[in-house]
Every structure is written in C-alpha cells, then in structure tokens.
Amino acid sequence: MTRAALYARYSSDLQSEASIEDQIRLCRERAEHDGHTVVQTYTDYAISGGNLSNRPGMLSLLDAAKRGECDVLIAEALDRISRDQEDIAAIYKRLSHADVRIVTLSEGEINELHVGLKGTMNALFLKDLAIKTRRGQRGRVEAGKIPGGNSYGYRIIRRILDDGTASTGEREIDPEEAAIVRRIFSEYAQGIAPRRIAGRLNAERVPSPRGGQWNASTINGSRQRRNGILNNELYLGRITYNRQRFVKDPDTGKRISRLNPEHEWVGKNVAHLRIIDEASWNAVRAIKSRYTSHAGNKRQVNKRLLTGLVKCGACGGAMTIVNRERYYCSAKRERGTCTSSVGINAAEIEERVLTGLKNILRGNEELIVAFAEEFKAEVVRLRKQRGTINRQVQKDLNKVNTAIKRCLTFIAEGDGDPGLVRDELRRLEERKRDLERASSTSREDQAIELHPNMADLYRKKVTELQSLLTDETTHPQAMDGIRSIVERVEVHAGAEPDQPQIILVGALAQILAFTHQNKTAASQRDGGRVLMVAGVGFEPTTFRL
C-alpha cells in the first residue's frame, strides 16, 4: 500500500480560498486513480510561495516525511510546493532522503531536471509579477489615484466602471477624520507635544487610524520615510510614490523596507484630496526642522542594563528612560492610557536588581540545590509513568498488527464481505499510525539533566555582572547576563512617593520560590515573583507562589 500525502497552497494575492479545496479534490482523485491511500492533507492558506520558513503546512509535511509517515507527495503543480529556487531544491532533497516521491498533476513525477528548470521559471515569474505590479501602481499614480492602502482622513470610493470592473485607487475626504488631521496639525504648530495630543485624543475616545489608541509615533512618524500624520504629503494634496521598496530576508522570509533615493520618487498633485493648507504644513515643517537640528547634536546614548525589562506595575506596559536618567511608563507618556506617574532613577533600579540578585544567591544556595533534587525526583516519576504508558501502547500495537494480519488473510482467502473488511482495515491502519506516532514521540523525549553545581554557576554569573558593567566594552555581555536570569522588573507605587516597590519576575525567582514553598509550606501562588526592598535586595519571605 502506497501512502500519499496531499499538499495545497494559495496566495492571497493570486487566488481565492476555494482554490485550496479544488486543489485537494484534484489531488485526491489522482491518488485514487494511482491506487494510493491518502493518509494526510497539508495546506497553507493565504501564504506566499516565496519562502519556506513561514509555511507551517509544508514544514509539518516535511516532519511527517522524516518520520516515515508517507511514501509520495501529491500537489497540483510544482509552484504550489514553492516558487523559490532554493526552497524547491531543499524540499526535493529532504523528501528524496526520506524516500518520498513528488508527483504533481501538471508535471508528473518530479526529478532533478524539473527542480532546476521549473525552479528557475517560477523565480522569474515572481520577479516579473513584481515588475508588473509596480508598473500598474505607477500608472495609478499618473492617473491621480492612490497606489496602495488608505490613509487616515480619506474614504475609499467603490464604483463599477463602464467595462464592468471595479474602480481602484479612488479616494474622497472623510470630513470627520479630516477635522482630526487639521486639529493635530494646529495643536502641534501651537507647541503641543505629540504625546499630549495623543493623550487628549485617547481621553476623548477618538479612534486611531487602526481603530485602537493613539500614540506619539502615530502622529510623529518618520520624517525620512515621510510617514505618520505630520509627514503625510497627501494631506497637502500630493501623492508620493516609490519612497521605499520591500525585500525579503532570505532566512526569515519577512519583508524589510528600504528607502529609495529621493530622485527615484514619483509625485503627482491631487488638489481635490488636500486637507491641510500650505501655511499649516510649513509651520509644522519649521518646528520639525528645529527638533531635527537639536537631535543631531545629541550624543548617542548607550542602552542601559535593564533596557526592555522594566515594566509598569500598574498597566504592564514598558517603562522607558526620560532625559537619560529616570524610567517612566511609556503608555502614560505616549498615549495617556495609564494613570501611574511612578518613576525611578535608572542607576538606582540597576543597583537594586544587582544587589538583590547577589544577596539572594548568597543566602539561598541550598534552595537552588533543593530545587535540583525536587526536579530530578519529578523527572524520575514522569519516566516511570511514561514507561507504563509505553508498555500499554506496545500491547495495543501488537493487537492491532494481529487484527491487520487477520483482515489481510480474509481478503486473500475471499472470506466475508470485502467492503466491510476493507473498512475495518482502514480503521486499523489509522489506529496503528496513531499508536506508532505516540510510541515515536515517547522515544524521542530526551532526559533533562541539571548541572550538579547550579548554585555556584548562578552565583558566579551574577558576580561577574558587576565587573562587566565597569568596562564599557563588555556592556552588551552584562545585558545578556541579566536577561538570562531576569524576565522582567516591575515597578509599583510604594508607601512613599519616592520609594517605588520593585518586583522581579524570572526563571531564577520561580526556582527559588518553588523551593521556598516546599520549605515553609506557607505562601500564596503568584507566578514566580520576588519583592526587592531598597538597600536590602530580595526578601525571601515575600515569595507569593
């Protein structure tokens, strides 16, 4: 019996979702015609064929082939498997290694010649498609139409043209949103900071361009890339096209934007879409020019030790450094959506975290050792449990194999109803696959071992952090060291305004809290959190697990 796996994919730009069902139906018919048994179908919906890393369906298929779960892969065409030359070659190589053939409805059985020629043709198709798309967008711009998505302040016009097709790229001003755009320009020209403008809009429950909350970056954008409310030239009645291009990272498949030279930009005046007058636009440009000039004179500020780890205890959002000295809640500053005004000096919080880590490790090495012992005991228990399950799986597998042999004997000798026997055989084969998969998964589980000197390793790592911090060249290593121990550092309001409470959350806190709970048998579950007291460090009695 030849086991067939079916694969189908559609690109959101080129096909409809119904294409998946059509592809599967045709592939299933081919499998039945060739006498194969379909064991699994794999699909990727609305995913480009230009990169393998972001296609879960294909990755699952390759894993199944590696486990020996299929003998042949059937797809509608080679370009459904991939359009990328490198990926086609990699898929073919991996499937061939697993003794899995590739058969497509368009090309038949795939060999090295198909991989080379069709891979090149598909890559050229993608390149040609990109050129045609950009040519079409350029034509829209020349006709005074928008080549891409919709901007805040406008509505998309939908109408049927004389040839029966739907119009594209046509816009009209949305009066309500246009009023917000004018307000933003006016307030900024009056000297109101973008974060205050965003806070006011959020307080009035005005929806942002994406329907959520406003923040300073939505308003400010990037002057270089000409995005954001204050940089959008469409508000001045001008379309600017080809500012940037997108390329795919060959490793991740993600699109990365790159700015084009300004002489390659394409502009078109569209007076009927103007929202902002020349005076308002120039007033904003003058203010931005001053800020840009001042920003250019600022020296580069190195990232602090806890950059990205400090979180607001009130809303859970990130806290960022203001004026190179203190951490404040960015949601409060940028959007006005948090009520916490708690701030803390950057040097103070770094010192408290480092001192706390050293103190807790010095006084609790035995807790880490206890955790290691508890962990090992749990691993032994799980292994015993898994052994019992494995024995039962093997018993069931032997029974299924015996039943399959009996069915095959019935078919060979012509006893019983062939249709009923075949149905039973299919059910048994499916049951066998499930049991083999469970057995294989269990065998692949690897033993987890802990280092016998874990307490010494942690103490050494934390002690090294302070020496790393004294040397500017080793600052990145110090940051990496902290991140291996700490997941986040929460800042809460304290009893006094100038004494914020700091709670550390991380893997180390969870280990210590776990062992402390077993030792004292008295605390409340709260996810691996440790309270840090100014001048003291960690206080083990405050574990809330």
Secondary structure per residue as TSV (DSSP state, phi and psi in degrees):
chain	resnum	aa	ss	phi	psi
A	1	M	-	360.0	124.1
A	2	T	-	-91.3	123.8
A	3	R	E	-92.7	125.2
A	4	A	E	-110.5	136.6
A	5	A	E	-109.0	134.2
A	6	L	E	-103.3	142.3
A	7	Y	E	-132.8	136.5
A	8	A	E	-141.5	147.2
A	9	R	E	-149.1	145.6
A	10	Y	-	-135.1	146.6
A	11	S	-	-94.7	133.2
A	12	S	T	-61.4	-25.0
A	13	D	T	-80.9	-24.8
A	14	L	T	-114.4	-23.1
A	15	Q	-	-139.4	168.8
A	16	S	-	-96.9	165.3
A	17	E	T	-62.8	-29.6
A	18	A	H	-62.1	-20.7
A	19	S	H	-58.4	-34.1
A	20	I	H	-59.9	-50.4
A	21	E	H	-62.4	-38.7
A	22	D	H	-63.4	-43.9
A	23	Q	H	-62.3	-45.4
A	24	I	H	-62.8	-42.0
A	25	R	H	-60.8	-46.2
A	26	L	H	-65.6	-39.9
A	27	C	H	-67.0	-37.1
A	28	R	H	-65.6	-40.2
A	29	E	H	-61.6	-39.5
A	30	R	H	-65.4	-41.4
A	31	A	H	-62.3	-43.6
A	32	E	H	-65.1	-39.3
A	33	H	H	-62.4	-37.0
A	34	D	T	-87.0	0.2
A	35	G	T	78.3	22.2
A	36	H	-	-91.2	156.7
A	37	T	E	-102.7	121.2
A	38	V	E	-76.7	117.8
A	39	V	E	-99.8	-23.5
A	40	Q	E	-166.0	150.4
A	41	T	E	-119.4	141.8
A	42	Y	E	-126.6	136.2
A	43	T	E	-137.5	152.1
A	44	D	E	-130.3	112.8
A	45	Y	-	-92.1	132.0
A	46	A	S	52.7	43.9
A	47	I	-	-126.0	132.5
A	48	S	-	-65.2	149.1
A	49	G	T	-89.1	11.5
A	50	G	T	-86.7	-6.0
A	51	N	-	-153.2	138.4
A	52	L	S	-83.6	-30.6
A	53	S	T	-65.0	-24.1
A	54	N	T	-105.6	27.7
A	55	R	-	-120.6	90.2
A	56	P	H	-61.4	-34.6
A	57	G	H	-61.7	-48.4
A	58	M	H	-66.1	-39.3
A	59	L	H	-64.1	-38.4
A	60	S	H	-65.4	-39.3
A	61	L	H	-61.6	-44.3
A	62	L	H	-63.8	-37.4
A	63	D	H	-65.3	-41.4
A	64	A	H	-63.2	-40.7
A	65	A	H	-63.4	-39.3
A	66	K	H	-63.3	-33.0
A	67	R	T	-82.8	-0.4
A	68	G	T	76.7	31.6
A	69	E	-	-91.7	-4.2
A	70	C	-	-149.3	160.3
A	71	D	S	-112.6	-24.0
A	72	V	E	-146.1	141.4
A	73	L	E	-106.1	127.9
A	74	I	E	-116.0	128.6
A	75	A	E	-138.1	164.8
A	76	E	S	-67.1	-43.4
A	77	A	-	-156.3	163.9
A	78	L	H	-63.8	-31.1
A	79	D	H	-72.3	-15.3
A	80	R	H	-72.8	-31.7
A	81	I	H	-72.5	-46.5
A	82	S	-	-173.3	151.1
A	83	R	S	-102.7	-7.5
A	84	D	-	-90.0	128.7
A	85	Q	H	-58.7	-45.7
A	86	E	H	-63.7	-42.7
A	87	D	H	-68.5	-40.5
A	88	I	H	-58.6	-45.9
A	89	A	H	-63.0	-40.9
A	90	A	H	-66.5	-43.0
A	91	I	H	-63.5	-46.1
A	92	Y	H	-60.4	-42.1
A	93	K	H	-64.6	-44.2
A	94	R	H	-69.0	-41.0
A	95	L	H	-69.0	-38.5
A	96	S	H	-63.0	-40.0
A	97	H	H	-62.4	-32.8
A	98	A	T	-87.9	8.2
A	99	D	T	60.6	37.7
A	100	V	-	-110.4	122.6
A	101	R	E	-82.2	154.0
A	102	I	E	-112.1	125.2
A	103	V	E	-126.8	129.6
A	104	T	E	-119.3	153.3
A	105	L	T	-67.5	-29.8
A	106	S	T	-83.8	-44.6
A	107	E	T	-104.1	-12.2
A	108	G	E	83.4	-149.0
A	109	E	E	-75.5	130.9
A	110	I	-	-86.6	136.0
A	111	N	-	-130.6	-172.9
A	112	E	H	-60.0	-33.7
A	113	L	H	-64.0	-43.6
A	114	H	H	-60.9	-44.2
A	115	V	H	-59.3	-43.4
A	116	G	H	-70.2	-52.8
A	117	L	H	-71.4	-51.3
A	118	K	H	-67.6	-34.1
A	119	G	H	-61.2	-42.6
A	120	T	H	-65.2	-43.8
A	121	M	H	-62.9	-42.3
A	122	N	H	-66.4	-38.8
A	123	A	H	-64.0	-40.4
A	124	L	H	-66.1	-35.3
A	125	F	H	-61.3	-45.2
A	126	L	H	-61.0	-42.7
A	127	K	H	-65.0	-43.0
A	128	D	H	-65.5	-39.2
A	129	L	H	-62.6	-41.4
A	130	A	H	-62.9	-40.7
A	131	I	H	-64.4	-44.4
A	132	K	H	-65.2	-38.4
A	133	T	H	-62.6	-45.6
A	134	R	H	-67.0	-34.8
A	135	R	H	-64.9	-40.8
A	136	G	H	-64.9	-39.7
A	137	Q	H	-65.9	-39.6
A	138	R	H	-62.2	-39.4
A	139	G	H	-63.0	-37.7
A	140	R	H	-63.5	-43.5
A	141	V	H	-60.5	-45.1
A	142	E	H	-61.4	-27.6
A	143	A	T	-88.7	4.7
A	144	G	T	79.4	24.1
A	145	K	-	-111.6	159.2
A	146	I	-	-82.2	127.9
A	147	P	-	-83.2	-13.7
A	148	G	S	-129.8	-139.5
A	149	G	S	-76.0	178.9
A	150	N	-	-90.4	142.6
A	151	S	-	-97.3	152.8
A	152	Y	T	-60.1	135.1
A	153	G	T	105.6	-3.2
A	154	Y	E	-133.4	158.0
A	155	R	E	-116.3	145.9
A	156	I	E	-81.4	132.3
A	157	I	-	-93.3	125.4
A	158	R	-	-113.3	121.6
A	159	R	-	-152.6	156.7
A	160	I	B	-92.6	126.8
A	161	L	-	-80.7	171.7
A	162	D	T	-60.3	-30.3
A	163	D	T	-85.6	5.9
A	164	G	S	90.3	-4.6
A	165	T	-	-89.8	161.0
A	166	A	B	-84.8	142.8
A	167	S	-	-70.4	150.6
A	168	T	-	-135.1	147.2
A	169	G	S	81.2	3.5
A	170	E	-	-91.1	138.5
A	171	R	E	-133.9	158.6
A	172	E	E	-140.9	156.7
A	173	I	E	-72.2	134.1
A	174	D	-	-92.1	111.3
A	175	P	H	-56.0	-42.9
A	176	E	H	-67.5	-46.0
A	177	E	H	-69.6	-35.3
A	178	A	H	-62.1	-36.1
A	179	A	H	-63.9	-37.3
A	180	I	H	-66.8	-40.0
A	181	V	H	-60.7	-46.7
A	182	R	H	-62.9	-38.9
A	183	R	H	-62.6	-43.1
A	184	I	H	-62.1	-45.6
A	185	F	H	-62.1	-42.9
A	186	S	H	-64.5	-46.9
A	187	E	H	-67.0	-38.1
A	188	Y	H	-65.2	-40.8
A	189	A	H	-64.3	-25.1
A	190	Q	T	-82.1	-2.6
A	191	G	T	97.8	9.7
A	192	I	-	-81.8	129.8
A	193	A	-	-69.1	147.3
A	194	P	H	-53.7	-37.5
A	195	R	H	-67.3	-32.2
A	196	R	H	-72.9	-37.4
A	197	I	H	-62.1	-44.9
A	198	A	H	-62.2	-42.0
A	199	G	H	-61.1	-41.2
A	200	R	H	-64.6	-44.0
A	201	L	H	-63.6	-39.8
A	202	N	H	-67.0	-38.9
A	203	A	H	-63.1	-32.4
A	204	E	T	-87.8	2.9
A	205	R	T	59.5	38.1
A	206	V	-	-82.4	122.3
A	207	P	-	-63.9	141.2
A	208	S	-	-78.6	174.9
A	209	P	T	-53.9	-31.3
A	210	R	T	-99.3	8.0
A	211	G	S	90.4	-7.1
A	212	G	S	-99.9	-134.5
A	213	Q	-	-99.5	150.7
A	214	W	-	-78.2	149.7
A	215	N	-	-142.3	171.8
A	216	A	H	-61.5	-36.4
A	217	S	H	-68.8	-29.4
A	218	T	H	-62.2	-38.0
A	219	I	H	-82.0	-45.8
A	220	N	H	-73.3	-48.8
A	221	G	-	61.1	-154.8
A	222	S	-	-119.5	122.8
A	223	R	T	-65.3	-36.4
A	224	Q	T	-66.0	-41.6
A	225	R	T	-91.0	-3.2
A	226	R	T	59.5	40.7
A	227	N	-	-117.7	176.1
A	228	G	S	88.4	157.9
A	229	I	G	-56.5	-45.8
A	230	L	G	-75.9	-8.6
A	231	N	G	-115.4	0.9
A	232	N	-	-77.7	108.4
A	233	E	G	-70.6	-12.6
A	234	L	G	-64.2	-30.6
A	235	Y	G	-65.3	-21.2
A	236	L	G	-90.2	-1.3
A	237	G	T	86.4	36.6
A	238	R	E	-143.1	126.0
A	239	I	E	-86.7	130.1
A	240	T	E	-119.4	118.9
A	241	Y	E	-117.1	154.3
A	242	N	-	70.3	30.3
A	243	R	S	-66.7	-35.4
A	244	Q	E	-142.4	162.2
A	245	R	E	-127.1	161.6
A	246	F	E	-118.5	135.3
A	247	V	E	-125.6	153.4
A	248	K	E	-96.0	133.3
A	249	D	-	-68.0	124.0
A	250	P	T	-65.8	-19.8
A	251	D	T	-89.7	-43.0
A	252	T	T	-100.5	-21.0
A	253	G	-	79.6	1.2
A	254	K	-	-80.1	146.4
A	255	R	E	-78.8	134.6
A	256	I	E	-121.4	129.2
A	257	S	E	-86.6	141.3
A	258	R	E	-132.4	133.1
A	259	L	E	-73.3	131.9
A	260	N	-	-83.9	155.2
A	261	P	-	-58.6	143.9
A	262	E	G	-61.7	-27.8
A	263	H	G	-71.0	-11.7
A	264	E	G	-92.7	-5.6
A	265	W	-	-69.9	150.1
A	266	V	E	-119.1	128.0
A	267	G	E	-119.7	151.5
A	268	K	E	-150.0	127.8
A	269	N	E	-77.9	132.9
A	270	V	-	-133.8	82.2
A	271	A	G	-59.3	-30.9
A	272	H	G	-71.0	-9.8
A	273	L	G	-106.1	8.3
A	274	R	-	-71.2	132.4
A	275	I	-	-114.1	-35.4
A	276	I	S	-107.7	136.4
A	277	D	-	-80.5	167.5
A	278	E	H	-61.2	-39.3
A	279	A	H	-63.9	-44.8
A	280	S	H	-64.0	-42.1
A	281	W	H	-61.4	-45.8
A	282	N	H	-67.5	-34.7
A	283	A	H	-63.1	-41.8
A	284	V	H	-67.1	-41.1
A	285	R	H	-62.0	-38.8
A	286	A	H	-64.0	-43.6
A	287	I	H	-64.8	-43.8
A	288	K	H	-64.2	-36.0
A	289	S	H	-63.2	-39.4
A	290	R	H	-64.7	-43.9
A	291	Y	H	-63.9	-40.0
A	292	T	H	-63.9	-40.0
A	293	S	H	-63.8	-43.9
A	294	H	H	-66.9	-39.7
A	295	A	H	-63.8	-32.2
A	296	G	H	-68.2	-22.0
A	297	N	H	-88.9	-8.5
A	298	K	S	-77.2	142.0
A	299	R	-	-77.9	155.1
A	300	Q	-	-67.4	129.3
A	301	V	-	-98.0	125.1
A	302	N	-	-70.1	150.7
A	303	K	-	-66.3	143.9
A	304	R	-	-81.3	168.3
A	305	L	T	-57.2	-40.3
A	306	L	T	-103.6	17.0
A	307	T	T	-54.1	125.9
A	308	G	T	89.4	-12.9
A	309	L	T	-99.1	-24.9
A	310	V	E	-79.2	123.7
A	311	K	E	-123.0	149.5
A	312	C	E	-73.3	128.5
A	313	G	T	-70.8	-19.7
A	314	A	T	-82.4	-45.5
A	315	C	T	-116.1	-11.5
A	316	G	-	83.4	-2.2
A	317	G	-	-77.9	171.1
A	318	A	B	-71.0	148.2
A	319	M	E	-108.8	133.9
A	320	T	E	-119.7	158.4
A	321	I	E	-82.2	132.6
A	322	V	E	-113.7	132.8
A	323	N	T	56.3	31.7
A	324	R	T	61.6	14.9
A	325	E	T	-129.8	-44.1
A	326	R	E	-125.0	146.1
A	327	Y	E	-87.2	134.0
A	328	Y	E	-136.4	157.9
A	329	C	E	-66.3	123.7
A	330	S	H	-71.9	-29.8
A	331	A	I	-65.5	-35.1
A	332	K	I	-67.5	-44.7
A	333	R	I	-77.0	-43.1
A	334	E	I	-82.9	-40.6
A	335	R	I	-119.4	-15.5
A	336	G	S	69.9	22.7
A	337	T	-	-96.6	-3.7
A	338	C	-	-118.0	144.0
A	339	T	-	-94.1	-6.6
A	340	S	-	-76.7	128.6
A	341	S	-	-108.6	13.2
A	342	V	-	-66.5	131.6
A	343	G	-	-131.8	160.8
A	344	I	E	-148.9	141.7
A	345	N	E	-64.2	135.4
A	346	A	H	-61.1	-44.0
A	347	A	H	-64.8	-36.1
A	348	E	H	-66.3	-45.6
A	349	I	H	-68.2	-34.5
A	350	E	H	-64.3	-44.1
A	351	E	H	-63.9	-41.9
A	352	R	H	-65.9	-39.1
A	353	V	H	-66.3	-48.0
A	354	L	H	-63.4	-46.7
A	355	T	H	-62.7	-41.8
A	356	G	H	-62.3	-43.0
A	357	L	H	-61.7	-44.3
A	358	K	H	-64.3	-44.3
A	359	N	H	-65.2	-43.8
A	360	I	H	-68.5	-34.4
A	361	L	H	-72.0	-38.2
A	362	R	H	-61.2	-40.9
A	363	G	H	-92.4	-2.9
A	364	N	-	-135.0	30.3
A	365	E	H	-57.5	-37.4
A	366	E	H	-65.9	-26.1
A	367	L	H	-68.9	-40.2
A	368	I	H	-65.8	-41.1
A	369	V	H	-61.8	-41.4
A	370	A	H	-62.3	-39.3
A	371	F	H	-60.9	-43.8
A	372	A	H	-59.4	-41.6
A	373	E	H	-66.0	-43.2
A	374	E	H	-62.1	-41.7
A	375	F	H	-62.8	-46.0
A	376	K	H	-62.0	-40.5
A	377	A	H	-61.9	-39.8
A	378	E	H	-66.5	-38.9
A	379	V	H	-61.9	-43.0
A	380	V	H	-61.4	-42.7
A	381	R	H	-62.0	-44.4
A	382	L	H	-65.8	-35.4
A	383	R	H	-64.8	-42.1
A	384	K	H	-62.0	-43.8
A	385	Q	H	-61.8	-42.0
A	386	R	H	-65.5	-36.4
A	387	G	H	-62.3	-41.3
A	388	T	H	-62.8	-43.4
A	389	I	H	-64.2	-41.4
A	390	N	H	-61.7	-41.5
A	391	R	H	-63.0	-38.7
A	392	Q	H	-68.3	-39.4
A	393	V	H	-61.3	-42.7
A	394	Q	H	-64.9	-38.1
A	395	K	H	-60.5	-49.0
A	396	D	H	-62.2	-37.3
A	397	L	H	-65.8	-40.0
A	398	N	H	-63.2	-40.9
A	399	K	H	-63.2	-42.7
A	400	V	H	-65.0	-41.5
A	401	N	H	-62.2	-39.5
A	402	T	H	-64.3	-42.2
A	403	A	H	-65.8	-36.9
A	404	I	H	-64.2	-44.2
A	405	K	H	-60.3	-39.0
A	406	R	H	-63.7	-42.1
A	407	C	H	-63.6	-42.6
A	408	L	H	-63.6	-35.4
A	409	T	H	-65.9	-43.0
A	410	F	H	-57.3	-45.7
A	411	I	H	-65.1	-43.5
A	412	A	H	-64.7	-37.6
A	413	E	H	-90.7	-4.9
A	414	G	T	75.8	20.0
A	415	D	-	-86.6	144.8
A	416	G	S	75.3	179.9
A	417	D	-	-78.5	117.0
A	418	P	H	-57.8	-38.3
A	419	G	H	-63.1	-44.6
A	420	L	H	-66.0	-39.9
A	421	V	H	-64.4	-41.6
A	422	R	H	-64.6	-41.1
A	423	D	H	-60.0	-43.8
A	424	E	H	-65.3	-37.2
A	425	L	H	-64.6	-41.4
A	426	R	H	-61.6	-42.8
A	427	R	H	-62.8	-41.9
A	428	L	H	-66.9	-39.3
A	429	E	H	-62.6	-40.8
A	430	E	H	-65.4	-41.7
A	431	R	H	-63.2	-39.1
A	432	K	H	-63.1	-42.8
A	433	R	H	-61.6	-42.1
A	434	D	H	-61.5	-43.7
A	435	L	H	-67.5	-41.1
A	436	E	H	-64.8	-36.7
A	437	R	H	-65.5	-42.6
A	438	A	H	-63.8	-40.4
A	439	S	H	-66.8	-41.4
A	440	S	H	-65.2	-43.4
A	441	T	H	-60.3	-41.1
A	442	S	H	-66.0	-39.7
A	443	R	H	-65.9	-32.3
A	444	E	H	-76.4	-15.6
A	445	D	-	-61.6	127.2
A	446	Q	-	-98.6	147.9
A	447	A	-	-67.0	139.1
A	448	I	-	-103.1	120.1
A	449	E	-	-115.4	144.5
A	450	L	-	-105.8	146.0
A	451	H	-	-64.2	133.4
A	452	P	T	-63.2	-24.1
A	453	N	T	-110.3	44.8
A	454	M	H	-59.7	-39.8
A	455	A	H	-61.8	-44.1
A	456	D	H	-63.9	-38.6
A	457	L	H	-64.3	-44.3
A	458	Y	H	-65.3	-43.1
A	459	R	H	-63.3	-41.2
A	460	K	H	-64.0	-41.8
A	461	K	H	-63.2	-43.6
A	462	V	H	-69.5	-39.7
A	463	T	H	-62.5	-37.8
A	464	E	H	-66.7	-25.3
A	465	L	H	-60.4	-42.3
A	466	Q	H	-65.3	-39.1
A	467	S	H	-68.6	-33.9
A	468	L	H	-64.8	-36.6
A	469	L	H	-70.4	-24.5
A	470	T	H	-73.2	-18.9
A	471	D	S	-110.1	118.0
A	472	E	G	-60.5	-29.3
A	473	T	G	-71.8	-21.4
A	474	T	G	-102.5	11.9
A	475	H	H	-56.6	-43.7
A	476	P	H	-59.9	-38.0
A	477	Q	H	-64.9	-37.2
A	478	A	H	-63.5	-41.5
A	479	M	H	-63.1	-41.9
A	480	D	H	-63.4	-38.6
A	481	G	H	-63.0	-44.6
A	482	I	H	-60.5	-43.7
A	483	R	H	-67.2	-20.5
A	484	S	T	-78.6	-13.5
A	485	I	T	-112.6	-34.9
A	486	V	-	-113.4	130.8
A	487	E	S	-88.2	-45.7
A	488	R	E	-159.7	159.8
A	489	V	E	-123.5	112.8
A	490	E	E	-91.9	137.8
A	491	V	E	-114.0	117.0
A	492	H	E	-114.4	160.7
A	493	A	-	-66.1	137.3
A	494	G	-	-100.0	-174.6
A	495	A	S	-64.3	-33.6
A	496	E	S	-114.7	147.0
A	497	P	T	-55.5	-33.9
A	498	D	T	-96.6	13.6
A	499	Q	-	-129.1	71.8
A	500	P	-	-65.3	150.2
A	501	Q	E	-91.5	135.8
A	502	I	E	-116.6	128.8
A	503	I	E	-120.7	127.1
A	504	L	E	-97.2	136.4
A	505	V	E	-124.5	130.4
A	506	G	S	176.0	177.7
A	507	A	H	-61.4	-40.2
A	508	L	H	-63.8	-41.9
A	509	A	H	-62.0	-38.3
A	510	Q	H	-66.3	-40.5
A	511	I	H	-62.7	-50.1
A	512	L	H	-64.6	-40.5
A	513	A	H	-66.1	-38.3
A	514	F	H	-61.4	-49.2
A	515	T	H	-69.9	-35.7
A	516	H	H	-64.3	-36.2
A	517	Q	H	-64.9	-43.4
A	518	N	H	-65.6	-28.0
A	519	K	H	-80.2	-39.3
A	520	T	H	-102.8	-23.2
A	521	A	-	52.3	36.6
A	522	A	-	-153.8	91.3
A	523	S	-	-168.6	171.6
A	524	Q	-	-107.5	133.0
A	525	R	-	-63.2	129.7
A	526	D	-	-157.7	34.2
A	527	G	S	69.0	41.7
A	528	G	S	68.3	49.2
A	529	R	E	-113.6	141.8
A	530	V	E	-128.7	128.3
A	531	L	E	-81.8	136.9
A	532	M	E	-114.8	127.6
A	533	V	E	-105.9	134.4
A	534	A	T	-56.6	129.7
A	535	G	T	82.2	-7.2
A	536	V	T	-119.6	-42.0
A	537	G	E	101.9	-139.3
A	538	F	E	-78.1	147.7
A	539	E	-	-123.3	99.8
A	540	P	G	-56.1	-28.6
A	541	T	G	-67.6	-10.2
A	542	T	G	-96.2	7.1
A	543	F	-	-56.5	132.4
A	544	R	-	-123.9	70.8
A	545	L	-	-103.5	360.0
